[in-house]
Structures are given as C-alpha cells and as structure tokens.
C-alpha cells in the first residue's frame, strides 16, 4: 500500500519524499512510545503499592470470571459487544 502511494506520486522525487516522510513518522512514533513507556516505569516505582494492589485485583477478578465460565454460570456476567 505504501509503495502504491509512493508510485502514485508521479515522480521518483515525490516517491522518495513520501517514503522519507513515512520513515520519519515511524521513527518519531517509536521514540514517543518509548518516552511514554519510560515515564510510566518511573511513575510505577513511586507507586509500587498501587501497582501491586491493581495487579492483585486484576488477578482475582480474572480468576473469578474464569471460574464462572468453567462452572457454566457465564449468564451472570454482563454481555459485551451486544452479545
């Protein structure tokens, strides 16, 4: 799809500009994602108790939902996506 768009540019210079813009956007988005991840990692070190509590709550709720499915009581769970 990207190469088709680059080919639609009409010239090799236009195709090169489109491909370079794509690469620049890819690099910038990767750097942005890494920055957000790093910020989150620094934040979790300050709030370790909250992170552990949320992890425990997530694990317990996952076990509860899985147990309801295994026991055949999935009808008591809310319907997701209209199902």
C-alpha positions, 0 to 999 in steps of 0.5 A: 500500500505504501509503495502504491502511494509512493508510485502514485506520486508521479515522480521518483522525487515525490516517491522518495519524499513520501517514503522519507516522510513515512520513515520519519513518522515511524521513527518519531512514533517509536521514540514517543512510545518509548518516552511514554513507556519510560515515564510510566516505569518511573511513575510505577516505582513511586507507586509500587503499592498501587501497582501491586494492589491493581495487579492483585485485583486484576488477578482475582477478578480474572480468576473469578470470571474464569471460574464462572465460565468453567462452572457454566454460570457465564449468564451472570456476567454482563454481555459485551459487544451486544452479545 
